[in-house]
Amino acid sequence: MIKLIVLDVDGTLTDGGITYSNNGDELKTFDVADGLAIATWTKKLGKKAAIITGRNSLIVERRAKDLKIEHLYQGVHNKDEVLEKILEEEGITWNEVAAIGDDLNDYKMLKKAAISFTPANGSKYIKEIVNIQCKSYGGKGAVREMIEYIIKEDGIEEDFIKAWL
């Protein structure tokens, strides 16, 4: 049974694009369907979620807060080491972790997770090591696809649906 989902940001929760305004503001676009699935996972099912990303962004901080994601780590080089600390803190094992990422900085974390995913646009090197290659692209429903896979495999699909009825 998966207790914690771990999410990369650029290329996973987003399409990987970064837009800068003339004022120097950074813009990112997140998928609403991904957000609803994450919110259902955290708020309605009471499960845990973490964002571990290599970049720093106030936008990501806001998104994590909106979705009630308890664990947010930005500017991280060794994602698996940070995740190990989260597991210790939560009393969760690697066998209870699902992770999604799209590129080489996610490699070690994805190799250690019980079940690993990559968006359709993930790096070929990541596609070679993950358990599931999503049909959806990063920022276009890949995280939703991951969560729907997990809830079906864990037998809690009905709880997921009923959470909104």
Backbone as a chain_set.jsonl record, in Angstrom:
{"seq": "MIKLIVLDVDGTLTDGGITYSNNGDELKTFDVADGLAIATWTKKLGKKAAIITGRNSLIVERRAKDLKIEHLYQGVHNKDEVLEKILEEEGITWNEVAAIGDDLNDYKMLKKAAISFTPANGSKYIKEIVNIQCKSYGGKGAVREMIEYIIKEDGIEEDFIKAWL", "coords": {"N": [[0.852, -1.184, 0.0], [0.622, 2.134, -0.923], [1.767, 4.947, 0.76], [2.925, 7.417, 0.512], [3.324, 9.838, -1.966], [5.719, 11.083, -4.222], [6.747, 13.958, -5.821], [8.239, 15.42, -8.624], [8.873, 18.658, -10.054], [9.405, 20.545, -12.46], [8.729, 19.583, -15.676], [7.238, 17.511, -14.806], [5.097, 18.065, -12.792], [4.697, 20.337, -14.19], [4.92, 21.421, -17.637], [7.538, 21.703, -18.1], [8.373, 24.048, -19.141], [9.585, 27.357, -18.582], [8.64, 30.567, -18.006], [9.59, 33.922, -18.208], [8.67, 37.098, -17.107], [8.78, 40.566, -18.228], [9.348, 41.921, -15.944], [10.843, 40.175, -14.583], [9.559, 38.187, -13.251], [8.806, 34.773, -12.623], [6.992, 32.336, -14.378], [4.808, 29.548, -14.244], [2.855, 26.791, -15.359], [0.33, 24.791, -14.074], [-1.449, 21.674, -14.096], [-4.917, 21.347, -13.771], [-6.333, 18.956, -13.4], [-4.355, 17.255, -12.402], [-3.963, 18.594, -9.992], [-6.465, 18.27, -8.691], [-6.469, 15.508, -8.285], [-4.217, 15.224, -6.616], [-5.06, 16.777, -4.422], [-7.244, 15.252, -3.607], [-5.934, 12.924, -2.834], [-4.372, 13.889, -0.659], [-6.045, 15.574, 1.005], [-8.619, 14.339, 1.104], [-8.228, 11.533, 1.223], [-6.314, 11.386, 3.127], [-3.632, 10.808, 2.775], [-0.035, 11.033, 2.282], [2.068, 13.495, 0.713], [4.84, 14.679, -1.176], [6.893, 17.234, -2.477], [9.808, 17.362, -4.235], [12.276, 19.164, -5.55], [14.668, 20.423, -7.91], [14.954, 23.122, -8.392], [14.321, 26.491, -7.152], [11.363, 28.155, -6.259], [8.846, 30.517, -5.746], [6.339, 30.143, -6.744], [5.992, 27.374, -6.79], [6.015, 26.896, -4.073], [3.607, 28.111, -3.365], [1.803, 26.49, -4.809], [2.163, 24.009, -3.543], [1.22, 24.626, -1.0], [-1.478, 25.237, -1.575], [-2.378, 22.691, -2.275], [-2.102, 21.267, 0.017], [0.29, 19.924, 0.52], [2.544, 18.508, 2.537], [5.317, 18.196, 2.673], [7.791, 20.005, 1.304], [10.547, 20.495, -0.601], [13.0, 22.412, -1.97], [15.521, 23.347, -4.392], [17.145, 21.112, -4.356], [19.757, 18.789, -4.637], [20.45, 16.068, -4.199], [17.984, 14.099, -4.317], [17.131, 11.604, -3.345], [18.35, 11.439, -0.852], [17.084, 13.466, 0.62], [14.503, 12.469, 0.533], [14.848, 10.157, 2.03], [15.108, 11.247, 4.607], [12.524, 12.27, 4.944], [11.072, 9.892, 4.988], [12.033, 8.711, 7.34], [11.115, 10.603, 9.206], [8.324, 10.364, 8.872], [7.893, 7.706, 9.391], [7.756, 5.819, 7.375], [8.391, 3.324, 4.887], [10.577, 2.594, 2.062], [9.142, 0.843, 0.521], [6.597, 1.79, 0.59], [6.356, 3.94, -1.009], [5.663, 5.928, -3.829], [6.939, 7.414, -6.729], [7.412, 10.117, -9.043], [9.134, 11.345, -11.823], [11.118, 13.093, -14.288], [13.717, 13.331, -15.306], [17.363, 13.08, -15.217], [18.148, 13.99, -12.654], [16.292, 12.864, -11.027], [16.763, 10.219, -10.968], [18.077, 8.439, -8.961], [16.255, 8.551, -6.829], [13.93, 7.551, -8.057], [14.756, 4.951, -8.652], [14.826, 3.817, -6.111], [12.239, 3.924, -5.09], [9.161, 2.166, -4.352], [7.358, 1.969, -6.427], [7.694, 3.463, -9.551], [7.336, 6.251, -11.755], [7.193, 7.964, -14.926], [6.533, 10.864, -16.89], [5.118, 10.943, -20.256], [6.861, 12.448, -21.745], [9.269, 12.104, -20.503], [12.82, 11.706, -19.901], [14.78, 9.503, -21.951], [16.535, 7.945, -20.507], [15.391, 7.8, -18.022], [12.973, 6.602, -18.639], [13.87, 4.043, -19.12], [14.284, 2.951, -16.588], [12.051, 3.186, -14.904], [8.979, 1.873, -13.45], [6.502, 2.425, -14.606], [5.566, 4.045, -17.545], [3.98, 6.907, -18.159], [1.131, 7.752, -20.175], [0.388, 10.299, -20.454], [1.664, 13.657, -20.673], [4.126, 15.595, -18.832], [2.784, 18.069, -16.707], [0.425, 17.884, -17.991], [-1.387, 16.041, -17.037], [0.012, 13.749, -16.188], [0.646, 13.273, -13.488], [-1.889, 12.897, -12.414], [-2.583, 10.568, -13.776], [-0.699, 8.82, -12.623], [-1.575, 8.783, -9.918], [-4.171, 7.736, -10.224], [-3.509, 5.188, -11.145], [-2.208, 4.146, -8.879], [-4.264, 4.204, -6.88], [-6.033, 2.383, -7.93], [-4.496, 0.015, -8.005], [-4.025, -0.265, -5.263], [-6.518, -0.758, -4.322], [-8.298, 1.275, -3.548], [-9.859, 2.804, -5.125], [-12.615, 3.254, -5.191], [-13.001, 4.733, -2.824], [-11.629, 7.015, -3.521], [-13.204, 8.062, -5.593], [-15.687, 8.372, -4.267], [-15.011, 10.367, -2.524], [-15.668, 12.803, -3.56], [-18.355, 12.749, -3.994]], "CA": [[0.0, 0.0, 0.0], [1.398, 3.366, -1.03], [1.406, 5.963, 1.75], [3.534, 8.695, 0.154], [3.707, 10.088, -3.355], [6.786, 12.079, -4.324], [6.571, 14.631, -7.099], [9.158, 16.394, -9.186], [8.078, 19.787, -10.561], [9.604, 20.916, -13.858], [8.639, 18.427, -16.555], [6.351, 16.516, -14.194], [3.907, 18.853, -12.431], [4.575, 21.325, -15.258], [5.414, 20.912, -18.925], [8.973, 21.932, -18.137], [8.653, 25.398, -19.607], [9.683, 28.432, -17.6], [8.451, 31.846, -18.676], [9.957, 35.083, -17.414], [8.058, 38.353, -17.546], [9.726, 41.679, -18.326], [9.682, 42.302, -14.57], [11.681, 39.133, -13.997], [8.74, 37.183, -12.59], [8.81, 33.442, -13.213], [5.648, 31.792, -14.54], [4.678, 28.114, -14.509], [1.469, 26.366, -15.497], [0.029, 23.494, -13.479], [-2.655, 21.038, -14.596], [-5.998, 21.296, -12.781], [-6.655, 17.548, -13.133], [-3.315, 16.792, -11.47], [-4.242, 19.226, -8.702], [-7.622, 17.627, -8.061], [-6.046, 14.179, -7.836], [-3.33, 15.408, -5.456], [-5.9, 17.239, -3.31], [-8.022, 14.097, -3.147], [-4.959, 12.055, -2.167], [-3.937, 14.452, 0.619], [-7.131, 16.116, 1.838], [-9.762, 13.43, 1.248], [-7.797, 10.189, 1.606], [-5.407, 11.511, 4.258], [-2.317, 10.265, 2.434], [1.066, 11.99, 2.303], [2.674, 13.883, -0.556], [6.042, 15.493, -1.07], [7.51, 17.79, -3.676], [11.255, 17.512, -4.129], [12.648, 19.752, -6.825], [16.011, 20.974, -7.99], [14.922, 24.577, -8.511], [13.606, 27.233, -6.113], [10.32, 28.968, -6.863], [7.706, 30.897, -4.9], [5.143, 29.571, -7.366], [5.902, 25.991, -6.319], [5.629, 27.002, -2.661], [2.173, 28.406, -3.348], [1.077, 25.306, -5.282], [2.228, 23.008, -2.477], [0.323, 25.077, 0.065], [-2.841, 25.064, -2.072], [-2.715, 21.264, -2.342], [-1.848, 20.677, 1.343], [1.452, 19.042, 0.46], [3.271, 18.775, 3.781], [6.769, 18.174, 2.503], [8.272, 20.733, 0.142], [11.987, 20.715, -0.579], [13.436, 23.032, -3.21], [16.964, 23.519, -4.515], [17.72, 19.847, -3.895], [20.613, 18.072, -5.583], [20.307, 14.628, -3.926], [16.586, 13.899, -3.95], [16.961, 10.384, -2.556], [18.763, 11.716, 0.537], [15.993, 14.235, 1.233], [13.385, 11.553, 0.692], [15.187, 9.281, 3.158], [14.769, 11.999, 5.82], [11.053, 12.312, 5.029], [10.632, 8.547, 5.381], [12.34, 8.569, 8.772], [10.2, 11.49, 9.935], [6.946, 9.861, 8.757], [7.802, 6.283, 9.732], [7.363, 5.14, 6.136], [9.492, 2.632, 4.227], [10.653, 2.763, 0.605], [8.097, -0.01, -0.061], [5.322, 2.5, 0.666], [6.584, 5.184, -1.742], [5.572, 6.031, -5.291], [7.585, 8.657, -7.141], [7.368, 10.456, -10.46], [10.135, 12.309, -12.246], [11.31, 13.066, -15.734], [15.071, 13.503, -15.811], [18.455, 12.414, -14.506], [18.212, 14.354, -11.239], [15.299, 12.036, -10.332], [17.162, 8.83, -11.195], [18.304, 7.642, -7.744], [14.992, 8.506, -6.098], [13.02, 6.657, -8.779], [15.259, 3.582, -8.507], [14.58, 3.328, -4.753], [10.803, 3.9, -4.774], [8.482, 0.895, -4.586], [6.836, 2.068, -7.782], [8.175, 4.709, -10.135], [6.628, 6.708, -12.955], [7.702, 9.12, -15.655], [5.606, 11.344, -17.912], [5.406, 10.508, -21.625], [7.986, 13.229, -22.243], [10.441, 11.9, -19.66], [14.086, 11.348, -20.541], [14.898, 8.083, -22.31], [17.265, 7.272, -19.441], [14.418, 7.567, -16.949], [12.018, 5.611, -19.161], [14.492, 2.721, -19.025], [14.372, 2.425, -15.215], [10.808, 3.28, -14.138], [8.0, 0.801, -13.589], [5.388, 2.853, -15.454], [5.697, 5.223, -18.396], [2.641, 7.47, -18.338], [0.736, 8.155, -21.523], [0.237, 11.751, -20.385], [2.881, 14.455, -20.554], [4.289, 16.412, -17.638], [1.953, 19.268, -16.746], [-0.752, 17.587, -18.813], [-2.128, 14.908, -16.49], [0.836, 12.593, -15.816], [0.513, 13.015, -12.046], [-3.234, 12.329, -12.262], [-2.481, 9.188, -14.253], [0.026, 8.088, -11.596], [-2.435, 8.599, -8.749], [-5.239, 6.804, -10.591], [-2.902, 3.858, -11.182], [-1.952, 3.725, -7.494], [-5.501, 3.922, -6.14], [-6.598, 1.141, -8.472], [-3.65, -1.087, -7.528], [-4.166, -0.386, -3.811], [-7.904, -1.099, -4.003], [-9.008, 2.391, -2.906], [-10.444, 3.596, -6.201], [-13.97, 3.64, -4.792], [-12.852, 5.802, -1.838], [-11.184, 8.193, -4.288], [-14.371, 8.591, -6.304], [-16.689, 8.783, -3.271], [-14.546, 11.56, -1.81], [-16.269, 13.992, -4.167], [-19.804, 12.557, -4.182]], "C": [[0.895, 1.243, 0.0], [0.867, 4.393, -0.032], [1.894, 7.354, 1.375], [3.793, 8.745, -1.345], [4.721, 11.221, -3.363], [6.779, 12.631, -5.741], [7.741, 15.542, -7.42], [8.286, 17.522, -9.74], [8.269, 19.986, -12.058], [9.669, 19.679, -14.746], [7.735, 17.341, -16.026], [5.037, 17.173, -13.772], [3.662, 19.967, -13.45], [5.097, 20.702, -16.55], [6.918, 21.127, -19.086], [9.353, 23.314, -18.623], [8.723, 26.379, -18.449], [9.603, 29.736, -18.379], [8.834, 32.951, -17.712], [9.252, 36.301, -17.985], [9.139, 39.419, -17.667], [10.176, 42.158, -16.953], [10.581, 41.276, -13.881], [10.894, 38.08, -13.234], [8.794, 35.868, -13.358], [7.38, 32.93, -13.27], [5.72, 30.305, -14.851], [3.193, 27.812, -14.617], [1.325, 24.964, -14.933], [-1.298, 22.976, -14.024], [-3.698, 20.914, -13.483], [-6.351, 19.847, -12.426], [-5.618, 16.918, -12.203], [-3.62, 17.314, -10.07], [-5.396, 18.574, -7.971], [-7.244, 16.253, -7.521], [-5.144, 14.272, -6.607], [-4.141, 15.83, -4.234], [-6.75, 16.101, -2.754], [-7.132, 13.156, -2.355], [-4.638, 12.577, -0.765], [-5.108, 14.815, 1.526], [-8.224, 15.095, 2.115], [-9.365, 12.033, 1.711], [-6.814, 10.201, 2.774], [-4.03, 10.922, 4.028], [-1.283, 11.394, 2.404], [1.566, 12.281, 0.887], [3.883, 14.762, -0.277], [6.403, 16.016, -2.454], [8.99, 17.935, -3.366], [11.734, 17.964, -5.497], [14.038, 20.382, -6.776], [16.059, 22.491, -8.04], [14.202, 25.178, -7.312], [12.594, 28.147, -6.782], [9.215, 29.256, -5.851], [6.405, 30.316, -5.438], [4.929, 28.14, -6.881], [5.489, 25.964, -4.848], [4.123, 27.242, -2.546], [1.353, 27.187, -3.76], [1.059, 24.228, -4.203], [1.271, 23.365, -1.345], [-1.138, 24.878, -0.342], [-3.297, 23.609, -2.012], [-2.483, 20.525, -1.027], [-0.741, 19.626, 1.295], [2.374, 19.429, 1.614], [4.772, 18.948, 3.593], [7.149, 18.855, 1.193], [9.753, 21.007, 0.324], [12.412, 21.215, -1.951], [14.954, 23.211, -3.208], [17.727, 22.278, -4.107], [18.543, 19.195, -4.999], [20.441, 16.557, -5.423], [18.899, 14.335, -3.407], [16.376, 12.661, -3.088], [17.359, 10.589, -1.102], [17.678, 12.497, 1.279], [14.811, 13.323, 1.489], [13.627, 10.586, 1.851], [14.838, 9.96, 4.488], [13.26, 12.084, 6.024], [10.53, 10.961, 5.519], [10.874, 8.309, 6.864], [11.353, 9.369, 9.612], [8.773, 10.938, 9.977], [6.785, 8.405, 9.187], [7.318, 5.446, 8.557], [8.6, 4.466, 5.546], [9.466, 2.918, 2.724], [9.574, 1.944, -0.087], [6.726, 0.651, -0.069], [5.37, 3.821, -0.108], [6.381, 4.983, -3.236], [6.16, 7.382, -5.664], [7.454, 8.843, -8.645], [8.408, 11.539, -10.739], [10.428, 12.119, -13.716], [12.753, 13.104, -16.207], [16.113, 12.932, -14.854], [18.564, 12.781, -13.031], [17.185, 13.59, -10.391], [15.71, 10.564, -10.274], [17.253, 8.0, -9.912], [17.024, 7.492, -6.926], [14.03, 7.503, -6.747], [13.449, 5.204, -8.652], [14.91, 2.979, -7.147], [13.097, 3.192, -4.407], [10.207, 2.527, -5.094], [7.909, 0.848, -5.993], [7.191, 3.444, -8.326], [7.496, 4.97, -11.474], [7.434, 7.807, -13.629], [6.636, 9.563, -16.642], [6.032, 10.843, -19.295], [6.615, 11.226, -22.199], [9.231, 13.114, -21.36], [11.665, 11.509, -20.478], [14.126, 9.856, -20.861], [15.616, 7.299, -21.221], [16.338, 6.95, -18.262], [13.391, 6.528, -17.394], [12.556, 4.194, -19.028], [14.444, 2.122, -17.622], [13.063, 2.449, -14.437], [9.916, 2.065, -14.365], [6.924, 1.151, -14.611], [5.756, 4.101, -16.236], [4.28, 5.73, -18.663], [2.384, 7.786, -19.802], [0.628, 9.674, -21.606], [1.595, 12.423, -20.211], [2.936, 15.166, -19.207], [3.491, 17.694, -17.777], [0.671, 19.096, -17.526], [-1.461, 16.317, -18.343], [-1.309, 13.7, -16.085], [0.702, 12.246, -14.331], [-0.862, 12.417, -11.745], [-3.22, 10.861, -12.658], [-1.769, 8.312, -13.22], [-0.883, 7.778, -10.408], [-3.569, 7.62, -9.058], [-4.723, 5.37, -10.678], [-2.735, 3.32, -9.756], [-3.247, 3.361, -6.773], [-6.181, 2.652, -6.643], [-5.825, -0.063, -7.939], [-3.824, -1.334, -6.029], [-5.603, -0.663, -3.369], [-8.681, 0.015, -3.317], [-9.642, 3.331, -3.935], [-11.836, 4.107, -5.831], [-13.941, 4.78, -3.774], [-12.477, 7.102, -2.522], [-12.374, 8.855, -4.965], [-15.395, 9.136, -5.317], [-16.291, 10.065, -2.525], [-15.21, 12.829, -2.337], [-17.77, 13.866, -4.367], [-20.596, 13.023, -2.984]], "O": [[1.803, 1.373, 0.821], [-0.331, 4.67, 0.011], [1.356, 8.355, 1.848], [4.391, 7.837, -1.922], [4.6, 12.189, -2.612], [6.801, 11.886, -6.721], [8.176, 16.336, -6.586], [7.075, 17.349, -9.879], [7.39, 19.634, -12.845], [10.551, 18.834, -14.59], [7.485, 16.351, -16.713], [3.983, 16.871, -14.333], [2.548, 20.479, -13.559], [5.643, 19.599, -16.549], [7.492, 20.763, -20.112], [10.514, 23.713, -18.533], [8.004, 26.243, -17.459], [10.392, 29.981, -19.292], [8.453, 32.926, -16.541], [9.238, 36.511, -19.198], [10.28, 39.203, -17.257], [11.255, 42.734, -16.812], [11.022, 41.477, -12.75], [11.48, 37.178, -12.635], [8.825, 35.855, -14.588], [6.633, 33.077, -12.302], [6.574, 29.856, -15.615], [2.368, 28.51, -14.026], [2.096, 24.064, -15.266], [-2.174, 23.766, -14.374], [-3.397, 20.434, -12.39], [-6.637, 19.55, -11.266], [-5.968, 16.137, -11.318], [-3.546, 16.574, -9.089], [-5.32, 18.349, -6.763], [-7.655, 15.879, -6.423], [-5.288, 13.49, -5.668], [-3.937, 15.306, -3.139], [-6.946, 16.011, -1.542], [-7.541, 12.646, -1.312], [-4.629, 11.813, 0.201], [-5.151, 14.404, 2.686], [-8.706, 14.996, 3.243], [-10.079, 11.413, 2.5], [-6.513, 9.154, 3.347], [-3.334, 10.573, 4.982], [-1.635, 12.57, 2.492], [1.495, 11.436, -0.005], [3.938, 15.484, 0.718], [6.239, 15.328, -3.462], [9.376, 18.548, -2.371], [11.612, 17.235, -6.481], [14.507, 20.814, -5.722], [17.1, 23.085, -7.759], [13.55, 24.466, -6.548], [12.915, 28.835, -7.751], [8.715, 28.349, -5.185], [5.481, 30.031, -4.676], [3.8, 27.744, -6.593], [4.707, 25.109, -4.432], [3.454, 26.631, -1.712], [0.333, 26.882, -3.143], [0.025, 23.599, -3.98], [0.592, 22.494, -0.8], [-1.944, 24.402, 0.457], [-4.462, 23.329, -1.732], [-2.646, 19.307, -0.957], [-0.825, 18.581, 1.941], [2.912, 20.536, 1.655], [5.409, 19.751, 4.275], [6.864, 18.344, 0.11], [10.164, 21.666, 1.279], [12.216, 20.541, -2.962], [15.587, 23.225, -2.152], [18.832, 22.372, -3.573], [18.093, 19.063, -6.137], [20.3, 15.844, -6.417], [18.663, 14.327, -2.199], [15.53, 12.667, -2.193], [16.771, 9.979, -0.21], [17.392, 12.212, 2.442], [14.184, 13.394, 2.547], [12.692, 10.241, 2.574], [14.326, 9.307, 5.397], [12.776, 11.982, 7.151], [9.643, 10.907, 6.371], [10.015, 7.767, 7.56], [10.823, 8.873, 10.606], [8.095, 11.037, 11.0], [5.662, 7.923, 9.331], [6.566, 4.487, 8.728], [9.716, 4.968, 5.685], [8.476, 3.413, 2.186], [9.13, 2.31, -1.175], [5.79, 0.126, -0.672], [4.541, 4.706, 0.103], [6.855, 4.012, -3.826], [5.907, 8.381, -4.991], [7.395, 7.882, -9.412], [8.538, 12.51, -9.994], [10.04, 11.118, -14.318], [13.004, 12.927, -17.399], [15.775, 12.373, -13.811], [19.025, 11.967, -12.231], [17.216, 13.672, -9.164], [15.065, 9.762, -9.598], [16.583, 6.974, -9.789], [16.749, 6.418, -6.391], [13.396, 6.706, -6.056], [12.602, 4.316, -8.556], [14.72, 1.768, -7.038], [12.742, 2.42, -3.516], [10.682, 1.82, -5.983], [7.966, -0.181, -6.667], [7.012, 4.458, -7.651], [7.137, 4.052, -12.211], [8.243, 8.488, -12.998], [5.907, 8.729, -17.179], [7.158, 10.379, -19.481], [7.319, 10.678, -23.047], [10.142, 13.935, -21.461], [11.546, 11.038, -21.61], [13.568, 9.044, -20.124], [15.341, 6.115, -21.028], [16.507, 5.93, -17.593], [12.988, 5.673, -16.605], [11.787, 3.25, -18.845], [14.552, 0.905, -17.475], [12.964, 1.795, -13.399], [10.076, 1.33, -15.339], [6.486, 0.299, -15.384], [6.203, 5.095, -15.663], [3.483, 5.055, -19.315], [3.311, 8.053, -20.566], [0.757, 10.262, -22.68], [2.538, 11.839, -19.679], [1.919, 15.319, -18.529], [3.511, 18.336, -18.827], [-0.086, 20.05, -17.707], [-2.062, 15.602, -19.145], [-1.888, 12.697, -15.669], [0.652, 11.073, -13.962], [-0.977, 11.523, -10.906], [-3.778, 10.014, -11.96], [-2.191, 7.183, -12.971], [-0.946, 6.636, -9.951], [-3.889, 6.766, -8.232], [-5.438, 4.435, -10.317], [-3.083, 2.174, -9.472], [-3.32, 2.317, -6.124], [-6.824, 1.936, -5.876], [-6.419, -1.038, -7.48], [-3.776, -2.478, -5.577], [-5.873, -0.788, -2.174], [-9.626, -0.261, -2.578], [-9.921, 4.495, -3.648], [-12.187, 5.25, -6.124], [-14.762, 5.694, -3.847], [-12.957, 8.17, -2.143], [-12.526, 10.076, -4.912], [-15.915, 10.235, -5.505], [-17.143, 10.756, -1.966], [-15.299, 13.824, -1.618], [-18.398, 14.799, -4.867], [-21.824, 12.932, -2.983]]}, "num_chains": 1, "name": "protein.A"}
